[in-house]
Amino acid sequence: MFKKILKWFFLMVLFLVVFAGVAAGVAYKMFLTPTGGVKEPVVIEIERGDTLMKTAKNLEDLDAIKDGRIFIAAAKIIGVERTIRTGEYEITPEMSPRDILFLILKGSVVEYHVTVPEGYNIYQISEHLENLGFVDGSKFLDLSRDRYFMAKLGIDAPVIEGYLFPDTYNLNKGMDERDIITLMVRRYFSVFNKEKERSTADSGLNDYEVLILASIVEKEAKAENERSLISAVFVNRLKKKMKLDSCATVIYGMWDDFDGNLTKEHLERMTPYNTYIIAGLPPTPICNPGRAAIRAALNPSDCNYLFFVSKNDGTHHFSETLSEHNMAVYKYQKLRTYR
């Protein structure tokens, strides 16, 4: 009797082993085979705080995997459950559950090429990135004035204006406002330090003053070959204790109340950025300058120009004396008004 029971016991164990082996084989085959449910490329987003279980459920809903339990078990064996990178992942029809798991394991998120134009200020950048779906504009601006956050980035200034280097960045939806600002600031320091090393001029300005000057040059200069001349005009005026008389700074000082038409009233309106009224550089940069403007601020031309006026064709007439400047203003501005 005992032998009979033992025989049946071993048969049962053998059956269970065979069954488990077959089940494991089926599960493994499922893990290696595309489901066929994904007919065209789709994007799944893993957000901050998403669990492996939620990710598996989302993949099941897309029919990218058949059994979330198999996916979770494989992920736990590999250890991917602890290293899920937030962001968007593109799932294509030919991808098996294993391919999807390793895609997530490698953190191969969808990246977007996003260009931040030269001369944008923090308000324009926050709006630009918010419209593209990468940031919350209010959070972005709050961080732009967060002294503790800026200090961790190596910035000692009242606002991060000027330090958000304009460039084309590879961004993904897993990045938050801090990540993007940090990326742009690091890019700024990389560019600025290289340009500073190459500079042979000495304007007598410290790094932050150079950045402020570069931001003014960025907004005032239209022609590439005039950047260093415009930089020189402002440096020369600073040395002579003359007011900068920059329209660009006036506009920045009343950003929320400017309709695009600069008037005499605007030039007389008192703000911390009105360089027609207040001598010296404005308290902060007025935009985020590009490499060329930074280079011009570090290397102003060796000249005696103190004035410039628009010739209405994207270039300027430069003058050393007020009388010459007044003649140029009459020629290029007043005569144009009378025509």
C-alpha positions as CSV (number, residue, x, y, z in Angstrom):
1,M,0.0,0.0,0.0
2,F,2.8,2.4,0.9
3,K,4.6,1.6,-2.3
4,K,1.5,2.4,-4.3
5,I,1.1,5.7,-2.5
6,L,4.7,6.5,-3.1
7,K,4.4,5.7,-6.8
8,W,1.4,8.0,-7.2
9,F,3.3,10.7,-5.3
10,F,6.3,10.5,-7.7
11,L,3.9,10.5,-10.7
12,M,2.2,13.6,-9.4
13,V,5.5,15.3,-8.8
14,L,6.7,14.3,-12.3
15,F,3.4,15.7,-13.7
16,L,3.8,18.9,-11.9
17,V,7.4,19.3,-13.0
18,V,6.5,18.6,-16.6
19,F,3.5,20.9,-16.4
20,A,5.6,23.7,-14.9
21,G,8.2,23.2,-17.6
22,V,5.6,23.4,-20.3
23,A,4.0,26.4,-18.7
24,A,7.4,28.1,-18.4
25,G,8.2,27.3,-22.0
26,V,4.9,28.8,-23.1
27,A,5.5,31.9,-21.0
28,Y,9.0,32.2,-22.3
29,K,7.7,31.9,-25.9
30,M,5.1,34.6,-25.1
31,F,7.8,36.8,-23.7
32,L,9.9,36.5,-26.9
33,T,7.0,36.9,-29.4
34,P,5.3,40.1,-30.4
35,T,1.7,40.1,-29.5
36,G,0.5,41.3,-32.8
37,G,-1.8,43.7,-31.0
38,V,0.3,46.8,-31.8
39,K,-0.5,47.7,-35.4
40,E,1.5,50.9,-35.7
41,P,4.1,52.7,-33.5
42,V,2.5,54.0,-30.3
43,V,4.0,56.0,-27.4
44,I,3.5,55.0,-23.7
45,E,4.4,57.6,-21.0
46,I,5.9,56.5,-17.7
47,E,5.3,59.3,-15.3
48,R,7.1,60.1,-12.0
49,G,5.8,57.7,-9.3
50,D,4.5,55.1,-11.7
51,T,4.9,51.6,-10.4
52,L,6.0,48.5,-12.5
53,M,2.5,47.1,-12.0
54,K,0.9,50.3,-13.5
55,T,3.3,50.2,-16.4
56,A,2.5,46.6,-17.1
57,K,-1.2,47.4,-16.9
58,N,-0.8,50.2,-19.4
59,L,1.1,47.9,-21.7
60,E,-1.6,45.3,-21.5
61,D,-4.2,47.9,-22.3
62,L,-2.2,48.7,-25.5
63,D,-2.0,45.0,-26.2
64,A,1.8,45.3,-26.3
65,I,2.0,42.4,-23.8
66,K,-0.5,39.6,-23.1
67,D,0.2,38.8,-19.5
68,G,1.4,41.5,-17.2
69,R,2.4,38.9,-14.6
70,I,5.0,37.5,-16.8
71,F,6.4,40.9,-17.6
72,I,6.6,41.9,-13.9
73,A,8.2,38.6,-13.0
74,A,10.9,39.1,-15.7
75,A,11.4,42.6,-14.6
76,K,11.9,41.6,-11.0
77,I,14.5,38.9,-12.0
78,I,16.4,41.5,-14.0
79,G,16.0,44.2,-11.5
80,V,14.4,46.8,-13.8
81,E,11.6,47.5,-11.3
82,R,14.0,49.7,-9.4
83,T,15.4,51.6,-12.4
84,I,12.4,52.7,-14.4
85,R,13.2,56.0,-16.1
86,T,10.3,58.4,-16.6
87,G,9.5,59.6,-20.0
88,E,7.9,58.5,-23.3
89,Y,8.7,55.1,-24.9
90,E,7.9,54.3,-28.5
91,I,6.5,50.7,-28.9
92,T,6.6,49.3,-32.5
93,P,4.7,46.3,-33.9
94,E,7.7,44.1,-34.2
95,M,8.7,44.5,-30.5
96,S,8.2,41.5,-28.1
97,P,7.6,41.9,-24.4
98,R,11.3,41.2,-23.9
99,D,12.2,44.0,-26.3
100,I,9.9,46.4,-24.5
101,L,11.3,45.4,-21.1
102,F,14.9,46.1,-22.3
103,L,13.8,49.3,-23.9
104,I,12.6,50.5,-20.5
105,L,15.6,49.0,-18.8
106,K,18.0,51.1,-21.0
107,G,15.9,54.2,-20.5
108,S,15.6,54.7,-24.3
109,V,13.0,57.5,-24.0
110,V,11.6,59.4,-27.0
111,E,13.6,62.6,-27.4
112,Y,12.6,65.9,-29.0
113,H,14.8,68.5,-30.6
114,V,13.8,71.8,-29.0
115,T,15.3,75.1,-30.0
116,V,15.4,78.0,-27.6
117,P,16.1,81.1,-29.8
118,E,18.8,83.6,-29.0
119,G,17.6,86.7,-27.2
120,Y,14.6,85.1,-25.5
121,N,14.0,86.2,-21.9
122,I,12.8,83.9,-19.1
123,Y,9.2,84.8,-19.8
124,Q,9.4,83.9,-23.5
125,I,11.3,80.7,-22.7
126,S,8.8,79.5,-20.1
127,E,5.9,80.2,-22.5
128,H,7.8,78.5,-25.4
129,L,8.5,75.3,-23.4
130,E,5.0,75.3,-21.8
131,N,3.4,75.5,-25.2
132,L,5.5,72.5,-26.3
133,G,4.3,70.6,-23.2
134,F,7.6,70.3,-21.4
135,V,7.1,72.6,-18.4
136,D,4.6,74.3,-16.2
137,G,5.3,78.0,-17.0
138,S,4.6,79.2,-13.4
139,K,6.9,76.6,-11.9
140,F,9.6,77.4,-14.4
141,L,9.4,81.1,-13.5
142,D,9.3,80.4,-9.8
143,L,12.5,78.3,-10.1
144,S,14.0,81.2,-12.1
145,R,13.9,83.3,-9.0
146,D,14.7,80.6,-6.4
147,R,18.0,81.7,-4.9
148,Y,18.6,78.4,-3.2
149,F,18.1,76.5,-6.4
150,M,20.3,78.9,-8.3
151,A,23.0,78.7,-5.7
152,K,23.2,75.0,-6.3
153,L,23.8,75.7,-10.0
154,G,26.7,78.1,-9.1
155,I,24.6,81.3,-9.7
156,D,24.7,84.3,-7.3
157,A,22.1,86.6,-8.8
158,P,18.5,87.7,-8.1
159,V,17.1,85.9,-11.2
160,I,18.4,83.2,-13.6
161,E,17.9,85.6,-16.6
162,G,20.9,85.4,-18.9
163,Y,22.0,81.9,-17.7
164,L,19.6,79.9,-19.9
165,F,21.7,79.4,-22.9
166,P,19.9,79.5,-26.2
167,D,20.5,76.3,-28.1
168,T,18.9,73.2,-29.6
169,Y,18.4,70.6,-26.8
170,N,17.3,67.0,-26.7
171,L,14.4,67.0,-24.2
172,N,12.1,64.2,-23.1
173,K,8.8,64.2,-21.3
174,G,10.4,62.6,-18.2
175,M,12.3,65.9,-17.6
176,D,10.9,68.5,-15.2
177,E,11.5,72.2,-14.8
178,R,14.6,71.7,-12.7
179,D,16.1,69.2,-15.2
180,I,15.6,71.6,-18.1
181,I,16.9,74.7,-16.3
182,T,19.9,72.7,-15.1
183,L,20.7,71.5,-18.6
184,M,20.5,75.0,-20.0
185,V,22.6,76.6,-17.2
186,R,25.3,74.0,-17.6
187,R,25.4,74.7,-21.3
188,Y,25.8,78.4,-20.5
189,F,28.8,77.9,-18.2
190,S,30.4,75.6,-20.7
191,V,30.1,78.1,-23.5
192,F,31.0,81.2,-21.4
193,N,34.1,79.6,-19.9
194,K,35.4,78.6,-23.3
195,E,34.8,82.0,-24.7
196,K,36.4,83.7,-21.7
197,E,39.5,81.5,-22.1
198,R,39.9,82.6,-25.7
199,S,39.3,86.3,-24.9
200,T,42.3,88.6,-25.1
201,A,40.5,91.8,-24.2
202,D,39.9,93.3,-20.8
203,S,36.8,95.4,-20.5
204,G,37.2,95.8,-16.8
205,L,33.9,94.0,-16.2
206,N,33.3,91.0,-14.0
207,D,31.6,87.8,-15.3
208,Y,28.1,88.9,-14.4
209,E,28.6,92.3,-15.8
210,V,29.8,90.7,-19.0
211,L,26.6,88.7,-19.1
212,I,24.5,91.7,-18.7
213,L,26.4,93.5,-21.4
214,A,26.0,90.5,-23.7
215,S,22.3,90.5,-23.2
216,I,22.1,94.1,-24.3
217,V,24.3,93.5,-27.3
218,E,22.0,90.5,-28.2
219,K,19.0,92.7,-28.3
220,E,20.6,95.8,-29.9
221,A,22.7,94.2,-32.6
222,K,21.1,93.0,-35.8
223,A,24.1,92.7,-38.1
224,E,26.7,90.0,-37.1
225,N,29.7,92.3,-37.8
226,E,28.3,95.0,-35.6
227,R,28.2,93.1,-32.3
228,S,31.7,94.0,-31.1
229,L,31.2,97.6,-32.2
230,I,27.9,97.9,-30.2
231,S,29.7,96.2,-27.3
232,A,32.5,98.8,-27.5
233,V,30.0,101.7,-27.5
234,F,28.5,100.5,-24.2
235,V,31.9,99.8,-22.6
236,N,33.2,103.2,-23.7
237,R,30.1,104.9,-22.2
238,L,30.5,103.0,-19.0
239,K,34.1,104.2,-18.7
240,K,33.1,107.8,-19.3
241,K,30.2,107.5,-16.7
242,M,27.7,108.1,-19.5
243,K,24.2,106.6,-19.4
244,L,23.8,103.7,-21.7
245,D,20.6,105.0,-23.3
246,S,19.6,101.5,-24.4
247,C,16.0,101.1,-25.7
248,A,16.3,97.4,-25.2
249,T,16.7,97.8,-21.4
250,V,13.7,100.1,-21.3
251,I,11.5,97.6,-23.0
252,Y,12.6,94.8,-20.7
253,G,11.8,97.0,-17.7
254,M,8.1,97.3,-18.7
255,W,7.8,93.8,-20.3
256,D,4.2,93.2,-19.2
257,D,3.1,96.6,-20.4
258,F,4.8,96.9,-23.8
259,D,2.8,96.7,-27.0
260,G,5.8,96.8,-29.4
261,N,5.7,100.6,-30.0
262,L,8.4,102.4,-28.0
263,T,7.4,106.0,-27.2
264,K,9.0,109.1,-25.6
265,E,6.8,108.4,-22.6
266,H,8.4,105.0,-22.2
267,L,11.8,106.5,-22.2
268,E,10.8,108.7,-19.4
269,R,9.2,106.0,-17.3
270,M,11.2,105.1,-14.2
271,T,12.1,101.4,-13.9
272,P,15.3,99.8,-12.6
273,Y,16.0,99.0,-16.2
274,N,15.7,102.4,-17.7
275,T,19.2,103.3,-18.8
276,Y,18.1,106.6,-20.1
277,I,17.5,107.6,-16.5
278,I,19.8,105.4,-14.4
279,A,23.6,105.3,-15.0
280,G,25.5,102.1,-15.4
281,L,24.4,98.6,-16.3
282,P,20.9,97.4,-15.5
283,P,20.6,95.2,-12.4
284,T,20.3,91.9,-14.4
285,P,20.6,90.6,-17.9
286,I,17.6,91.5,-20.1
287,C,17.6,88.3,-22.1
288,N,19.6,85.1,-22.6
289,P,22.4,85.9,-25.1
290,G,23.9,83.5,-27.6
291,R,27.6,82.7,-28.2
292,A,28.2,85.6,-30.6
293,A,26.9,88.2,-28.2
294,I,28.9,86.7,-25.3
295,R,32.0,86.8,-27.5
296,A,31.3,90.4,-28.4
297,A,30.9,91.4,-24.8
298,L,34.2,89.7,-23.9
299,N,35.9,91.3,-26.9
300,P,34.6,94.8,-27.6
301,S,36.2,96.5,-30.6
302,D,39.1,98.8,-30.1
303,C,37.4,102.1,-31.1
304,N,36.2,105.4,-29.7
305,Y,32.5,105.2,-30.7
306,L,30.1,106.5,-28.1
307,F,26.8,106.5,-30.2
308,F,25.0,104.5,-32.8
309,V,21.7,105.0,-34.6
310,S,19.7,102.6,-36.8
311,K,20.0,103.1,-40.5
312,N,16.7,101.2,-40.9
313,D,18.2,98.4,-42.9
314,G,19.4,96.2,-40.0
315,T,22.7,98.1,-39.6
316,H,23.8,101.2,-37.6
317,H,25.7,104.4,-38.1
318,F,28.4,104.7,-35.4
319,S,29.7,108.1,-34.1
320,E,32.4,109.3,-31.8
321,T,30.9,112.7,-31.0
322,L,27.4,113.9,-30.1
323,S,27.3,116.4,-33.1
324,E,28.1,113.6,-35.5
325,H,25.5,111.4,-33.9
326,N,22.8,114.1,-34.1
327,M,23.5,114.5,-37.8
328,A,23.1,110.8,-38.3
329,V,19.9,110.8,-36.3
330,Y,18.6,113.6,-38.6
331,K,19.6,111.7,-41.7
332,Y,18.4,108.2,-40.8
333,Q,15.4,108.9,-38.5
334,K,14.0,112.4,-38.8
335,L,14.3,112.7,-42.6
336,R,12.7,109.3,-42.9
337,T,9.8,110.5,-40.7
338,Y,9.2,113.6,-43.0
339,R,9.2,111.6,-46.2
